[in-house]
Amino acid sequence: RVLIAINDLMIGGAQKLMVDLIKRMDRERFEIHLVTIFEFPDRKDFYSEVPTDVQIHRLAFHGAYDFRAWRRADSLLRSLRPDVVLSNLFFCNTVFRLLRVRSKYEIYTVEHNTYTNKFGWQILIDRLLARFSKKVIAVSDEVRQFTINQQRLRPERCITITNGIDVEAIKQFCQEVSRDEARTRFGIVDEKAVFLNVGRLSPQKDQALLLRGFSRFLSSFDDIEERKRQKLMIAGAGGLLQSPEQMARDEGISEQVDFRGAVREIFWLYRAADVCIFTSVIEGFSLAQAEALVFGLPVITTKTS
């Protein structure tokens, strides 16, 4: 009995990774349960992508001091009695590491990034609770080394399992959908150069830098018509303090920036694009960059820490 736990199932890299993992697991051999911690009812999510024979348990925490949710989580674990828990992201890892004291299961916690922005108390909690993890899984060698140092783990306690993408599915999609079809779907009828950014709108992904950079790029064109042929598409939703649409207006580029929001069928956007561009501050192992490369797109990216 395997329980896969994650903070939420909003559209994002870690969430997509877990849904894809569930789809590929042998569900005749394993009884799989999916647990999410938080609810965001106004945002698009991946719940509809989860196979129907996988039970979903939505705990709906309202913060760390939501004691009713803690009791629900404890009751769920004592009822299901999982053999293995695969947990993702800080809050979720904390919940299932702590509750392991009452429900005996092996827990594997996943670190998706080099979390240079963690608060001191978060680092302390990780260090105190890391001993409860059977293994800590890092999505790249860089994340592994960072996690070993930050959580003060013995090297053998932390292993690397890199993120994976379905290369054959992308190749099949490219055979079935032409570039022109994809561009028509998004209303790109003239020969524009389309730059694509894929990622949750957040300080980590730093779309503010992206918009400032795109504005400077546009200002380099003397020919107004040539400038108009450049287009930036941003696929993602999130909680930036300042509206990205307002940022684009402030930069005077709103007519050439298309905010698509959270997109489930992201392959269509890759197929329509000419270049993918990323301005992240930190990245562990970017699924979006890997997918863009398989689509044959050039990738422009910041050097992340």
C-alpha positions in Angstrom: 0.0 0.0 0.0 1.6 3.2 -1.2 0.5 6.7 -0.2 1.7 9.6 -2.4 1.4 13.0 -0.6 1.9 16.5 -1.9 1.0 20.0 -0.8 -1.6 20.5 -3.6 -2.5 19.4 -7.1 -2.4 22.8 -8.8 -0.8 22.8 -12.2 2.9 22.8 -11.6 6.1 20.8 -12.1 6.1 18.7 -8.9 2.4 18.0 -9.2 2.6 16.9 -12.8 5.5 14.7 -11.9 3.5 12.9 -9.2 0.4 12.4 -11.5 2.6 11.0 -14.2 4.3 8.7 -11.7 0.9 7.4 -10.5 -0.2 6.7 -14.1 2.9 4.6 -14.7 2.8 2.6 -11.4 1.6 -1.0 -11.5 -1.8 -0.6 -9.8 -2.4 -4.3 -9.8 0.7 -4.7 -7.6 0.3 -1.6 -5.5 -2.7 -0.1 -3.8 -2.1 3.6 -4.4 -3.6 6.5 -2.5 -3.1 10.2 -3.2 -3.2 12.7 -0.4 -3.2 16.5 -0.9 -2.7 19.0 2.0 -4.1 22.3 0.8 -7.1 23.3 -1.4 -7.2 26.0 -4.0 -10.7 25.8 -5.5 -10.3 28.8 -7.7 -7.3 27.5 -9.6 -6.9 24.9 -12.3 -5.6 21.6 -11.1 -4.6 18.0 -12.1 -7.3 16.1 -10.1 -9.1 15.1 -13.4 -5.8 13.5 -14.6 -5.5 11.1 -11.7 -6.6 7.5 -12.7 -10.1 6.8 -11.5 -8.9 3.6 -9.6 -6.7 5.7 -7.3 -8.3 7.0 -4.2 -7.8 10.7 -3.5 -7.9 12.1 0.0 -8.1 15.9 0.3 -7.2 17.0 3.9 -7.7 20.8 3.3 -5.4 22.2 5.9 -5.9 25.8 6.8 -2.4 26.3 8.1 0.0 24.7 10.5 -2.3 25.2 13.5 -5.3 23.6 11.9 -5.6 20.9 14.6 -8.7 19.3 13.0 -6.8 18.7 9.8 -3.9 17.2 11.8 -6.4 14.8 13.4 -7.9 14.0 10.0 -4.4 13.2 8.7 -3.6 11.0 11.7 -7.0 9.2 11.4 -6.4 8.6 7.7 -3.0 7.1 8.2 -4.2 4.9 11.1 -7.1 3.7 8.9 -5.1 3.1 5.7 -2.0 1.8 7.3 0.3 2.4 4.3 3.5 0.5 3.9 5.2 3.4 2.1 4.7 7.2 2.0 6.2 9.2 -0.8 6.0 12.8 0.3 6.8 16.1 -1.5 7.5 19.7 -0.5 8.2 21.2 2.9 4.9 21.3 4.7 3.8 17.9 3.4 7.1 16.4 4.4 6.8 17.9 7.9 3.3 16.5 8.4 4.1 12.9 7.3 7.4 12.8 9.1 5.8 13.8 12.3 2.8 11.5 12.0 5.1 8.6 11.3 5.6 8.4 15.1 2.1 7.1 15.5 1.7 5.2 12.2 4.7 3.0 11.4 5.5 3.3 7.7 8.6 3.9 5.6 8.7 7.5 4.4 10.6 8.8 1.4 10.7 12.6 1.2 11.4 14.4 -2.1 13.4 17.6 -2.5 12.6 19.3 -5.7 14.8 22.4 -5.5 17.8 24.2 -4.0 15.7 26.0 -1.4 18.0 28.9 -0.7 15.0 31.0 0.5 14.0 28.7 3.4 13.6 30.4 6.7 15.9 29.4 9.6 13.0 27.6 11.4 12.2 25.6 8.3 15.8 24.5 8.0 15.8 23.5 11.7 12.6 21.5 11.3 14.1 19.6 8.3 17.2 18.8 10.3 15.3 17.6 13.3 12.9 15.4 11.2 15.2 14.2 8.5 16.0 11.1 10.6 12.5 9.9 10.1 13.0 9.6 6.3 14.1 6.2 5.0 15.7 8.1 2.2 15.6 11.7 1.0 15.2 11.8 -2.8 16.7 14.7 -4.8 15.8 15.5 -8.4 19.3 16.3 -9.4 22.9 15.9 -8.2 23.0 19.6 -7.4 19.9 19.4 -5.3 21.3 16.3 -3.6 24.4 18.1 -2.5 22.5 21.2 -1.4 20.1 19.0 0.6 22.9 17.1 2.3 24.5 20.3 3.4 21.2 22.1 4.4 19.7 19.1 6.3 23.0 17.8 7.5 22.5 14.4 6.1 24.9 11.6 5.8 25.6 11.2 2.0 24.1 7.7 1.9 20.8 9.0 3.3 20.2 11.1 0.2 19.9 9.7 -3.3 19.3 11.3 -6.8 16.4 10.3 -9.0 16.2 12.8 -11.8 12.9 14.0 -13.2 11.7 12.2 -16.3 9.5 13.1 -19.2 7.7 11.0 -21.8 9.8 11.6 -24.9 7.8 9.2 -27.0 4.5 11.0 -26.2 6.1 14.3 -27.3 7.3 12.8 -30.6 3.9 11.3 -31.2 2.2 14.7 -30.5 4.6 16.4 -33.0 3.6 13.8 -35.6 -0.1 14.4 -35.0 -0.1 18.2 -34.6 1.7 20.6 -36.9 3.2 23.9 -35.9 0.6 25.8 -38.0 -2.2 24.0 -36.3 -0.9 24.9 -32.9 -0.4 28.5 -33.8 -3.9 28.8 -35.3 -5.3 27.4 -32.0 -3.8 30.4 -30.2 -4.7 32.9 -32.8 -1.2 33.4 -34.1 -2.1 33.9 -37.7 0.9 36.0 -39.0 4.6 35.1 -38.9 5.4 36.2 -35.4 8.3 35.1 -33.4 6.8 33.4 -30.3 8.7 33.3 -27.0 7.2 31.0 -24.4 7.6 31.0 -20.6 6.2 28.0 -18.7 6.0 28.2 -14.9 4.0 29.2 -11.9 3.8 32.9 -11.4 6.0 33.3 -8.4 9.1 35.1 -7.1 11.1 31.9 -7.7 10.2 32.0 -11.4 10.8 35.8 -11.5 8.4 36.7 -14.3 9.1 40.4 -13.4 12.6 40.0 -14.7 11.2 38.3 -17.8 8.9 41.2 -18.6 11.7 43.8 -18.0 14.0 41.8 -20.2 11.4 41.3 -23.0 10.7 45.1 -22.9 14.4 45.8 -23.4 14.5 43.2 -26.2 11.7 45.0 -28.0 13.3 48.4 -27.6 16.3 47.1 -29.6 14.2 47.0 -32.8 14.2 50.2 -34.8 11.6 48.9 -37.2 8.2 49.2 -35.5 6.6 46.4 -37.7 9.5 44.1 -36.8 9.0 44.9 -33.1 5.3 44.0 -33.4 6.2 40.6 -34.8 7.7 39.6 -31.4 5.3 37.9 -29.0 5.7 36.6 -25.5 3.4 33.9 -24.1 3.4 33.1 -20.4 1.7 29.9 -19.2 1.2 29.8 -15.5 -0.8 31.1 -12.6 0.1 31.9 -9.0 0.4 34.5 -6.3 2.7 37.3 -7.3 2.2 40.4 -5.1 2.1 42.6 -8.2 -0.1 41.7 -11.1 2.0 40.6 -14.0 -0.5 42.1 -16.4 0.1 45.5 -14.7 3.8 44.9 -15.0 3.4 44.5 -18.7 1.3 47.6 -18.9 3.9 49.5 -16.9 6.6 48.4 -19.4 4.4 49.4 -22.3 4.4 45.9 -23.8 0.9 44.6 -22.9 -0.1 44.2 -26.5 2.7 41.8 -27.2 2.4 39.7 -24.0 -0.2 36.9 -23.8 -1.0 35.6 -20.4 -2.4 32.1 -20.8 -2.9 31.2 -17.2 -2.5 27.6 -16.0 -2.6 25.3 -19.0 -3.1 21.6 -18.8 -2.5 20.9 -22.5 0.9 22.5 -22.5 2.2 20.5 -25.5 0.1 22.8 -27.8 2.0 25.8 -26.5 5.4 24.2 -27.0 4.4 23.3 -30.6 3.3 26.9 -31.3 6.5 28.5 -29.9 9.9 29.3 -31.5 11.9 29.8 -28.3 11.4 29.0 -24.6 12.7 31.5 -22.1 13.1 31.0 -18.3 14.2 33.6 -15.6 14.0 31.4 -12.5 16.1 32.3 -9.4 16.3 28.6 -8.4 15.5 25.4 -10.2 16.0 21.8 -9.2 15.4 19.9 -12.5 13.1 21.8 -14.8 10.5 19.7 -16.5 9.5 22.6 -18.7 13.0 23.1 -20.0 13.4 19.4 -20.6 10.1 19.2 -22.5 11.1 22.3 -24.6 14.3 20.7 -25.6 12.5 17.5 -26.8 10.2 19.7 -28.8 13.4 21.0 -30.5 13.1 24.5 -29.1 16.1 26.7 -28.2 16.1 27.4 -24.4 17.2 30.7 -22.9 17.6 30.5 -19.2 19.1 32.3 -16.2 21.9 30.5 -14.4 20.1 29.3 -11.3 21.6 28.7 -7.8 
